[in-house]
Amino acid sequence: MKEFFEVHRRLVIFAGVPFVFVLAVCTWLFWWPNPSAGPDGTTVSIPRGASFSVALDSLDAAGAISSRFTLKVAARIFGYDRMVRVGRYHFPPGMSNLAMLEDLASGSSRVLIAVPIPEGWRMEYIAKRFERFLSVDSAKIVSMCRDSGVIRGFGIDAPTLEGYLLPDTYEFYWQTDEDQIIRTMVNAFKAFYVDSLVRRQQELRLTLNETLALAAIVEGESSLDAERSTIAGVYWNRLKKRMRLEADPTVQYVLPDGPRRLLYEDLRFLSPYNTYLHYGLPPGPISNPGRGSILAALYPEDHTYLFFVATGAGGHRFSRTYAEHLQAVRTFRRVRRQMQMQAANQTS
């Protein structure tokens, strides 16, 4: 009987040792927790077109894994070495190889990056901001915004997408495709520009491009919500009287070294966008206006003002006659001189 139990014990040990060994290896390969570069986890960027080997280099360099070998073996066993999604990942502390591989394949730990786009920015500036935040190609974004095929694909009748990239704070994954960025911004504009706004535009006998051209001028003139509709009303009054708009932002738009303080000679700069030289609205938007300026262009304030000038305190003074306007200009210049003298005294 003792011999039977001894043989049985040896068989159990003989069979159990390989089982424990296999279990230990599997734990080591698949489930053993990885280290973390910090108490909150590790952030790793996987660029476009990265092979699994490149992704492995990024993970190793960031200190997100304990062993390149074990992660590589685990990936080959489960086929994850052909399933890596681009993006910036944040892995929590103690993540196992298997969980990390599943994450790289699904992208579930990718970080959404908030990209704020200010109102009144041109598409070149917008493209540069996306390049800075998302490491995308700004030149490609601008090129696509000027591509007639891309523009027609959105059902837009305009030479570029300037004016149709709605300012807002957007969330994208790192290195999102450039066409997806553009599509998101244009679709945001379309979602905002509902049927009631289209009907209002038609009541005013404007095209969409003309509406955005006026809105962009309003955007360039003031950042104060309380003034937008008043400024829009000034330009509407000038249009009705067949007066040139004489809008400074349209000159700033075409200056090679702008935007900067305008000189009198700049007002003679030859361009179809220069509303000091040409009557009516410019050929298209000079920037991408925000919701407030678009609504102001469609619902201008009803008044008789024809002129306005800065007050020097952040707002504008509106005038009905040219004589009133000249007086307001003189007041502004006096205030500006006083502010310059105060600034000089503070620095001296």
C-alpha positions in Angstrom: 0.0 0.0 0.0 2.9 2.4 0.8 4.4 1.6 -2.5 1.1 2.5 -4.2 0.9 5.8 -2.5 4.5 6.6 -3.2 4.1 5.9 -6.9 0.9 8.0 -6.9 2.7 10.8 -5.1 5.5 10.7 -7.6 3.1 10.7 -10.5 1.3 13.8 -9.1 4.6 15.6 -8.6 5.7 14.6 -12.1 2.5 15.8 -13.7 2.2 18.9 -11.4 5.6 20.3 -11.9 5.1 20.9 -15.7 1.7 22.3 -14.9 3.1 24.8 -12.4 5.9 25.6 -14.8 3.5 26.3 -17.6 1.3 28.4 -15.3 4.2 30.4 -14.2 5.4 31.0 -17.7 1.9 32.1 -18.8 1.6 34.4 -15.8 5.0 35.9 -16.7 4.1 36.3 -20.4 0.5 37.4 -20.1 -0.7 38.6 -16.7 2.4 39.8 -14.7 1.9 43.5 -14.0 4.1 46.0 -15.9 5.8 48.9 -14.2 4.7 52.5 -14.5 6.8 55.6 -15.2 4.7 57.5 -12.6 2.1 57.0 -9.9 -0.7 57.9 -12.3 0.4 55.7 -15.1 2.4 56.0 -18.3 1.7 58.0 -21.4 2.9 56.6 -24.7 2.5 57.9 -28.3 2.1 55.5 -31.2 2.6 57.4 -34.5 0.9 56.7 -37.8 2.2 53.8 -39.8 4.1 52.4 -36.8 4.9 48.7 -36.9 4.6 46.6 -33.8 8.4 46.8 -33.4 8.2 50.7 -33.4 5.3 50.5 -30.9 7.4 48.2 -28.8 10.3 50.8 -28.9 7.9 53.5 -27.7 6.6 51.4 -24.9 10.1 50.4 -23.8 11.4 54.0 -24.0 8.5 55.3 -21.9 9.1 52.7 -19.2 5.7 51.1 -19.7 6.8 47.5 -19.9 9.1 45.3 -17.9 10.2 43.1 -20.8 10.3 43.6 -24.5 10.6 39.8 -25.0 7.5 38.8 -23.0 5.3 41.4 -24.7 6.6 40.4 -28.2 6.0 36.7 -27.5 2.5 37.4 -26.1 1.7 39.5 -29.1 2.7 36.8 -31.6 0.8 34.1 -29.7 -2.5 36.1 -29.9 -1.8 37.9 -33.2 -1.7 41.3 -31.6 1.6 42.1 -33.4 -0.5 43.1 -36.5 -3.1 45.1 -34.6 -1.8 48.5 -33.3 -3.9 51.7 -33.5 -2.3 55.1 -33.8 -2.8 57.5 -30.8 -1.5 58.7 -27.5 -2.2 56.2 -24.8 -2.4 56.5 -21.0 -1.8 53.1 -19.4 -2.7 52.8 -15.7 -0.1 51.3 -13.3 0.3 47.6 -13.1 -1.3 46.8 -16.5 -0.5 43.3 -17.8 0.9 42.4 -21.2 -2.4 40.9 -22.3 -4.4 43.9 -21.2 -1.9 46.3 -22.9 -2.0 44.4 -26.1 -5.8 44.3 -26.1 -5.7 48.1 -25.5 -3.3 48.7 -28.4 -5.7 46.8 -30.7 -8.9 48.5 -29.5 -7.5 52.0 -28.7 -9.6 52.1 -25.6 -6.9 53.9 -23.5 -6.2 56.5 -26.1 -6.4 60.1 -24.7 -8.7 62.6 -26.3 -6.9 65.9 -26.8 -8.9 69.2 -26.5 -8.0 71.7 -29.2 -9.5 75.2 -28.7 -10.0 77.1 -32.0 -10.6 80.8 -31.3 -13.2 82.8 -33.2 -12.0 84.7 -36.2 -8.9 82.6 -37.0 -7.9 82.0 -40.6 -7.6 78.4 -41.8 -3.7 78.7 -41.8 -3.7 79.5 -38.1 -6.2 76.8 -37.4 -4.1 74.3 -39.3 -1.0 75.3 -37.3 -2.8 74.8 -34.0 -3.9 71.3 -35.0 -0.3 70.6 -35.9 0.9 71.8 -32.5 -1.7 69.8 -30.5 -2.1 66.7 -32.6 1.2 66.4 -34.6 -0.7 66.4 -37.9 0.4 68.0 -41.3 -0.8 71.7 -41.3 0.1 72.1 -45.0 -2.1 69.2 -45.9 -5.0 70.7 -43.9 -4.7 74.0 -45.8 -4.3 72.2 -49.1 -7.5 70.2 -48.5 -9.3 73.4 -47.5 -8.5 74.8 -51.0 -9.2 71.6 -52.9 -12.2 72.0 -55.1 -13.0 68.3 -54.9 -13.1 68.4 -51.1 -15.1 71.5 -51.1 -17.7 70.2 -53.5 -17.9 67.0 -51.5 -19.3 69.1 -48.6 -21.9 70.7 -51.0 -20.3 74.1 -50.5 -20.1 76.7 -53.3 -17.0 78.6 -52.4 -13.3 78.8 -53.6 -12.1 77.6 -50.1 -13.4 76.4 -46.8 -12.4 79.7 -45.2 -15.4 80.7 -43.1 -16.9 77.2 -42.9 -14.5 75.9 -40.1 -16.7 76.6 -37.1 -14.6 77.8 -34.1 -15.1 75.7 -31.0 -13.1 73.4 -28.7 -12.8 70.1 -30.4 -11.6 66.7 -29.0 -9.5 64.5 -31.2 -7.1 61.6 -30.8 -3.5 62.3 -31.4 -2.6 62.2 -35.1 -6.2 61.9 -36.3 -6.3 62.0 -40.1 -6.4 65.5 -41.5 -9.6 64.9 -43.5 -11.4 63.8 -40.3 -10.4 67.1 -38.6 -11.8 69.1 -41.5 -14.9 67.0 -41.8 -15.6 67.4 -38.1 -15.3 71.2 -38.2 -17.4 71.6 -41.4 -20.1 69.2 -40.0 -20.2 71.3 -36.8 -20.9 74.4 -38.9 -23.6 72.6 -40.8 -25.2 71.4 -37.6 -25.2 75.0 -36.3 -26.5 76.6 -39.6 -30.0 75.2 -39.3 -33.0 75.7 -41.6 -34.2 78.8 -39.8 -30.9 80.5 -40.5 -31.0 79.5 -44.1 -34.5 81.0 -44.4 -33.2 84.2 -42.7 -30.3 84.4 -45.1 -32.7 84.0 -48.1 -34.9 86.8 -46.6 -31.9 89.1 -46.7 -31.2 88.0 -50.3 -27.7 86.8 -49.4 -25.7 83.8 -50.4 -24.2 81.7 -47.7 -20.7 82.9 -48.8 -21.9 86.5 -48.5 -23.3 85.9 -45.1 -20.1 84.5 -43.9 -18.1 87.3 -45.5 -20.1 89.8 -43.5 -19.9 87.7 -40.3 -16.1 87.5 -40.7 -15.8 91.3 -40.9 -17.9 91.7 -37.8 -15.7 89.1 -36.1 -12.6 91.0 -37.1 -14.0 94.3 -35.7 -15.0 93.4 -32.2 -14.8 90.5 -29.7 -17.6 92.0 -27.6 -20.9 90.1 -27.9 -22.8 93.3 -27.1 -21.4 95.1 -30.1 -21.6 92.5 -32.9 -25.2 93.2 -34.0 -24.6 97.0 -33.9 -21.5 96.7 -36.1 -23.4 94.4 -38.5 -26.1 97.1 -38.6 -23.5 99.7 -39.6 -22.3 97.6 -42.5 -25.9 96.9 -43.6 -26.6 100.6 -43.6 -23.6 101.3 -45.7 -24.5 98.5 -48.2 -28.0 100.0 -48.5 -26.6 103.5 -49.2 -24.1 102.1 -51.7 -21.2 103.2 -49.5 -17.9 101.4 -49.4 -17.6 99.3 -46.3 -14.1 100.5 -45.5 -13.6 97.6 -43.1 -10.0 97.5 -41.7 -10.1 93.6 -41.3 -10.4 93.2 -45.1 -7.1 95.1 -45.5 -5.4 93.2 -42.8 -6.4 90.0 -44.6 -4.4 90.8 -47.7 -1.3 92.5 -46.2 1.7 90.2 -46.7 3.0 91.2 -43.3 -0.3 91.5 -41.5 -2.0 91.7 -39.2 -0.5 94.9 -37.8 -1.3 98.5 -37.3 -2.7 99.9 -40.5 -1.1 102.8 -42.3 -2.8 105.2 -44.7 -0.9 103.7 -47.6 -2.2 100.2 -46.7 -5.8 101.4 -47.5 -4.7 101.6 -51.2 -3.4 98.0 -51.3 -4.7 96.4 -54.5 -6.9 93.5 -53.8 -10.5 92.5 -54.5 -10.8 92.0 -50.7 -9.9 95.7 -50.0 -13.3 97.3 -49.1 -11.7 100.7 -49.1 -11.3 100.3 -52.8 -14.2 98.2 -53.8 -18.0 98.4 -53.1 -19.9 95.6 -51.6 -18.8 92.6 -49.7 -15.4 91.0 -50.3 -15.3 87.8 -52.5 -15.4 85.6 -49.5 -14.9 85.3 -45.8 -11.6 86.7 -44.4 -11.6 84.3 -41.4 -13.8 81.7 -39.7 -16.4 83.6 -37.7 -18.0 82.3 -34.5 -21.7 81.7 -33.9 -22.2 85.1 -32.4 -20.9 87.0 -35.5 -22.8 84.8 -37.9 -26.1 85.5 -36.0 -25.2 89.2 -35.9 -24.8 89.2 -39.7 -28.2 87.6 -40.1 -29.9 89.7 -37.4 -28.3 93.1 -37.5 -29.4 95.8 -35.1 -31.8 98.3 -36.7 -30.3 101.8 -36.3 -29.0 104.7 -38.4 -25.3 104.5 -37.6 -22.9 104.7 -40.5 -19.5 104.9 -38.7 -17.7 103.6 -35.7 -14.3 103.9 -34.1 -12.5 102.4 -31.1 -12.9 104.1 -27.8 -9.5 103.0 -26.5 -11.3 101.1 -23.7 -12.1 98.0 -25.6 -15.4 99.0 -27.2 -16.5 101.4 -30.1 -18.2 104.7 -30.4 -20.9 104.8 -33.2 -21.8 107.8 -35.2 -24.6 108.8 -37.6 -22.7 111.5 -39.5 -19.2 112.0 -40.8 -18.7 115.0 -38.6 -19.6 113.0 -35.5 -17.3 110.3 -36.6 -14.3 112.7 -37.0 -14.9 114.0 -33.5 -14.9 110.4 -32.2 -11.7 109.7 -34.1 -10.0 112.8 -32.5 -11.1 111.6 -29.1 -9.7 108.1 -29.7 -6.4 109.5 -30.9 -6.2 111.7 -27.7 -6.9 108.7 -25.5 -4.4 106.6 -27.4 -1.7 109.2 -26.9 -2.4 109.4 -23.2 -2.2 105.6 -22.9 1.1 105.6 -24.8 2.5 108.3 -22.5 1.4 106.4 -19.4 3.0 103.2 -20.7 6.3 105.1 -21.5 6.3 106.6 -18.0 5.8 103.2 -16.4 8.8 101.7 -18.3 11.1 104.7 -17.7 
